[in-house]
Each structure stands twice: as C-alpha cells, then as structure tokens.
C-alpha cells in the first residue's frame, strides 16, 4: 500500500496492490482545482498514475469511500489513462437526489448511480487480483459512506480520523450523528490489530501529518469515540461541535462534480464549462 497526501485539501489517497499479482486499486484520488481562478489541474492524479506505471501495476478499481465535500475526484482522469472500474456505496442515489435539487440539475441528471461502474451494498465483496475486499456500510457523515476492508487494513474514508482528530462532521444534508456513532462502533468491532487508514488529517496541535492507526488505538484514545463514550454523549458533542463549523472551502464544486462520478460540467455552445453557486441553500 502506498499513500499520497494532497496538502491543499489534507486528503490521503491510496494505491492498494495485491502482493500475489500486479493488480491494484486506487482509493479516494484527488483532482486539483484553483477555485478562485477556475482552473483544473491533475498534479495529484498524475503522481498516482506515475507510481502505478513505474511499478508495472494493473489498475482494476477506483474506489470512492463517499461523495467528498472537500476535494474533487481524480478518478475519471485516472480511469481515462489506466482503465479500471469506479465503485461507490449504493446510497449515492440518496446523495444525488438531495444535491440534484440543491444544484437544480434538472431531469437530465440521472439520480440512479449509473455514472459509476459498481454500486456497493453492505456486505458486498470484490477482488483486486487474488485479494478479496469486503465492503461495510458506515453512514453518518454521508448516507453513502463505506468502509473497505482489505486484508488486515480498513479504509474508513471520513468516518474516523486519527485518535487526536476524533470523528467526521455529521451536519451535511443526509448526515446523522447517531448513525455516525453506530458506524464507528461497527468499525471498532473489527479486530484490535486491524490497521485503519483515514482519508484526511490536519495535524492537530502542530504534529506531523499521519494517516495510519489501529482499531485498538482508536478504542483506547480517540477523543470523540473511545471506549466508554455513550451514544448520547457522542451525539450531543457532535451536534454542538458541528454547529460551530464553517462549510468546507471546496464544497460547492466538490459536490457538483463528485455526485456525477467526478465528471466536470459539460461545455456550453462556446466550449466553456461552468459550476453553479446556489445561494442560501447549504
């Protein structure tokens, strides 16, 4: 497994390879955007592509742990270059229904998840070469959040952070603090030695950026959901904390693009593409 940290969005993407073959999967890749200038770039995705080519790997899967609100997906760009299938949780349809209305997408926007190659249900599995990956539904941050368990590692998306980072917010449309607590406890029911790989880290209190922890470490030390924290305590903390948080800087472009499997808006008659900014909605 190789991690790639995108500093502008504090996002960690992963290339997971099958030790018995040259097959691999990419989890949560990033597309770069200069939002103020309206410019797209692919530096983060190109680094992943270069690694896969240098290692002689075959890309089989591009996995989104959920519809991200803080970065744009680089999956379509990587798929165009290397192939592979795009997968996300089946509750993407609920996200598409909610934000299709927010962004006034109209009837031409299909809200059935058909933009993706595979919609995962709880308990589904898929193969990366000879290596089996298991999918757990872990909603709360968003309805479509999934945890992917691959060997002795689980990729948890935004559901959990490092122990000193706590947990994801649950105040986006479709989020639910109570569901988030139950999802986290489901993850923490995995074996204590299970390695957990997170999607974001912000270096609390000035520490170095980290992205790997374990179930045991989270159960003992997570500041929000360590063992002994009740559901009621967590929900009260999460809802109070979320009420103080600003919206992510890239939420407007991220949701519009990511709910469509990372595809950018179609160009108009002049060849220009535009994003929408809904007012007084989010």
C-alpha positions in Angstrom: 0.0 0.0 0.0 1.3 3.5 -0.9 -0.2 6.7 0.4 -0.3 10.1 -1.4 -1.0 13.2 0.7 -2.6 16.2 -1.0 -1.7 19.2 1.2 -4.1 21.8 -0.3 -7.1 19.5 0.7 -5.4 17.5 3.5 -6.6 14.4 1.7 -4.9 11.0 1.7 -5.3 8.8 -1.4 -4.1 5.2 -1.6 -2.8 2.7 -4.1 -3.5 -0.8 -2.7 -1.8 -3.7 -4.5 -2.3 -7.4 -4.5 1.0 -9.0 -3.3 0.3 -12.1 -5.3 -0.1 -10.2 -8.7 0.3 -6.9 -10.3 -3.3 -5.8 -9.7 -4.1 -2.7 -7.7 -6.9 -0.3 -6.7 -6.9 3.4 -6.1 -8.9 4.8 -3.2 -10.1 8.5 -3.0 -7.9 10.1 -5.7 -7.8 13.9 -5.9 -8.2 16.3 -8.8 -6.6 19.7 -8.3 -8.6 23.0 -8.6 -7.7 26.6 -8.2 -11.2 27.7 -7.2 -10.6 31.4 -7.4 -9.1 31.2 -10.9 -11.5 28.5 -12.1 -8.6 26.2 -13.3 -8.4 22.4 -13.1 -5.1 20.5 -12.9 -4.0 16.9 -12.4 -0.8 17.0 -10.4 -2.1 14.7 -7.6 -3.6 12.2 -10.1 -0.5 12.3 -12.3 1.6 11.3 -9.3 -0.6 8.2 -8.7 -0.5 7.3 -12.4 3.3 7.6 -12.5 3.5 5.3 -9.4 1.3 2.7 -11.0 3.2 2.8 -14.3 6.6 2.7 -12.6 5.6 -0.3 -10.5 4.2 -2.1 -13.5 0.7 -2.4 -11.9 -2.7 -3.1 -13.5 -5.4 -0.8 -12.2 -8.6 -2.7 -11.6 -10.6 -0.4 -9.3 -11.1 3.2 -8.5 -12.9 3.4 -5.1 -14.7 6.4 -3.6 -15.4 5.9 0.1 -18.1 8.5 -0.2 -19.1 11.7 -2.1 -16.4 14.1 -0.9 -17.2 17.7 0.0 -13.7 18.9 0.4 -11.9 17.8 -2.8 -12.8 16.9 -6.4 -12.3 13.3 -7.5 -9.5 12.5 -9.8 -11.0 9.0 -10.6 -12.3 9.8 -14.2 -9.0 11.2 -15.2 -7.1 8.2 -13.9 -9.6 5.8 -15.5 -9.1 7.5 -18.8 -5.4 6.9 -18.6 -5.2 3.5 -17.0 -8.7 1.9 -17.1 -10.3 0.3 -14.1 -13.9 0.4 -12.7 -15.3 3.1 -10.5 -17.2 2.0 -7.3 -19.1 3.8 -4.6 -21.8 2.9 -2.0 -25.3 2.3 -3.3 -26.7 5.2 -1.2 -25.1 7.5 -3.7 -28.6 7.7 -5.1 -29.8 9.5 -1.9 -26.9 11.9 -2.2 -27.7 12.5 -5.9 -31.4 13.1 -5.1 -30.6 15.7 -2.4 -27.9 17.6 -4.2 -29.6 17.3 -7.6 -32.2 19.5 -6.1 -29.7 21.8 -4.4 -27.9 22.5 -7.7 -31.1 22.5 -9.8 -29.7 19.8 -12.1 -32.9 19.1 -13.9 -34.3 15.8 -15.3 -31.2 15.1 -17.5 -29.2 14.3 -14.4 -29.7 10.6 -13.6 -30.1 10.0 -9.9 -29.6 6.2 -10.1 -25.9 6.0 -9.6 -25.4 4.9 -13.2 -22.4 7.3 -13.6 -20.4 4.7 -11.6 -19.5 1.2 -12.7 -20.4 -0.5 -9.4 -22.7 0.4 -6.5 -21.7 -1.5 -3.4 -24.2 -2.8 -0.8 -23.4 -3.6 2.7 -21.5 -7.0 2.8 -20.5 -6.9 -0.8 -17.1 -8.0 -1.9 -14.9 -7.6 -4.9 -11.4 -8.8 -6.0 -8.2 -6.9 -6.5 -6.3 -9.6 -8.4 -6.3 -12.5 -5.9 -7.1 -10.3 -2.9 -10.6 -10.0 -1.6 -12.0 -6.7 -0.4 -15.1 -6.6 1.9 -17.4 -3.6 2.0 -19.2 -2.3 5.1 -21.8 0.4 5.1 -20.8 3.1 7.6 -23.2 6.1 7.1 -23.5 9.1 9.2 -21.0 11.6 7.7 -23.0 11.0 4.4 -25.5 8.3 3.5 -23.2 6.7 1.0 -20.1 6.3 3.3 -18.5 2.8 3.0 -15.5 1.2 4.8 -13.4 -1.1 2.6 -11.7 -4.0 4.5 -8.7 -5.4 2.5 -6.6 -8.0 4.3 -5.5 -6.5 7.6 -6.4 -3.0 6.6 -9.6 -1.0 6.6 -10.0 2.2 4.6 -12.5 4.3 6.6 -12.9 7.5 4.5 -14.0 10.4 6.6 -15.9 8.3 9.2 -12.9 8.3 11.6 -9.8 10.4 12.0 -6.6 9.8 13.9 -7.2 9.4 17.6 -6.4 13.0 18.4 -8.6 14.1 15.4 -11.8 12.4 16.5 -14.6 11.9 14.0 -16.2 13.3 10.9 -18.9 16.0 11.0 -22.4 14.9 10.5 -24.3 18.1 9.6 -24.3 17.9 5.8 -27.7 17.1 4.2 -28.2 13.4 4.8 -25.7 13.3 7.7 -26.7 11.9 11.1 -24.7 11.9 14.3 -26.5 8.9 15.7 -25.9 6.8 12.6 -22.2 8.0 12.6 -21.7 6.7 16.2 -23.1 3.3 15.3 -21.0 3.2 12.2 -17.9 4.0 14.1 -18.7 1.3 16.7 -19.1 -1.1 13.9 -15.6 -0.3 12.6 -14.2 -0.5 16.2 -15.7 -4.0 16.5 -13.1 -5.2 14.0 -10.0 -7.0 15.5 -7.9 -4.6 17.6 -4.8 -5.1 15.4 -6.7 -4.1 12.2 -4.9 -1.2 10.6 -7.1 1.8 9.8 -6.3 4.2 7.0 -8.0 7.6 7.1 -8.9 10.0 4.3 -7.9 13.3 6.0 -5.5 14.5 8.6 -5.0 18.1 9.8 -2.1 17.7 12.2 -3.8 18.7 15.4 -1.7 20.8 17.8 1.0 21.0 15.2 2.0 17.4 15.0 3.2 15.8 11.7 0.6 14.5 9.3 -0.4 10.9 9.9 -2.9 8.6 8.3 -2.5 5.1 9.8 -3.8 3.9 13.2 -5.4 0.7 14.5 -8.7 -0.3 16.0 -7.1 -0.8 19.3 -5.5 2.7 19.3 -8.9 4.3 18.4 -10.8 2.4 21.1 -8.3 3.5 23.7 -7.5 7.0 22.7 -10.0 8.6 20.2 -11.0 11.9 21.7 -14.6 11.5 20.5 -15.5 7.8 20.5 -13.0 5.9 22.6 -14.5 3.0 24.7 -16.8 4.3 27.4 -18.3 7.2 25.4 -22.0 6.6 25.1 -24.1 7.2 22.0 -25.9 10.1 23.8 -22.7 11.7 24.8 -21.3 11.4 21.3 -24.4 12.8 19.6 -24.5 15.8 22.0 -20.8 16.5 21.4 -21.0 16.1 17.6 -24.1 18.2 17.1 -22.7 21.0 19.3 -19.4 20.9 17.5 -20.9 20.8 14.1 -22.9 23.9 14.8 -19.7 25.9 15.0 -18.0 24.6 11.8 -17.8 26.6 8.6 -18.6 24.9 5.3 -15.5 23.3 3.6 -13.8 25.7 1.1 -14.5 23.4 -1.9 -17.9 22.1 -1.0 -19.7 23.8 -3.9 -17.5 22.4 -6.8 -16.8 19.1 -5.0 -20.5 18.1 -4.5 -21.5 19.1 -8.1 -18.6 17.1 -9.6 -18.3 14.1 -7.2 -22.0 13.2 -7.3 -21.5 12.7 -11.0 -18.6 10.3 -10.5 -16.1 13.1 -10.9 -17.2 14.3 -14.3 -16.9 18.0 -14.9 -19.8 20.0 -16.2 -20.5 19.7 -20.0 -19.3 22.7 -22.1 -21.8 25.1 -23.4 -22.1 26.2 -27.1 -18.9 28.3 -26.8 -16.9 25.4 -25.2 -16.9 26.9 -21.7 -17.8 25.0 -18.6 -19.5 26.4 -15.6 -20.2 25.5 -12.0 -23.3 26.7 -10.1 -23.3 28.5 -6.8 -26.6 28.0 -5.0 -27.4 30.9 -2.6 -28.7 30.5 0.9 -29.1 26.7 0.4 -26.2 24.8 2.1 
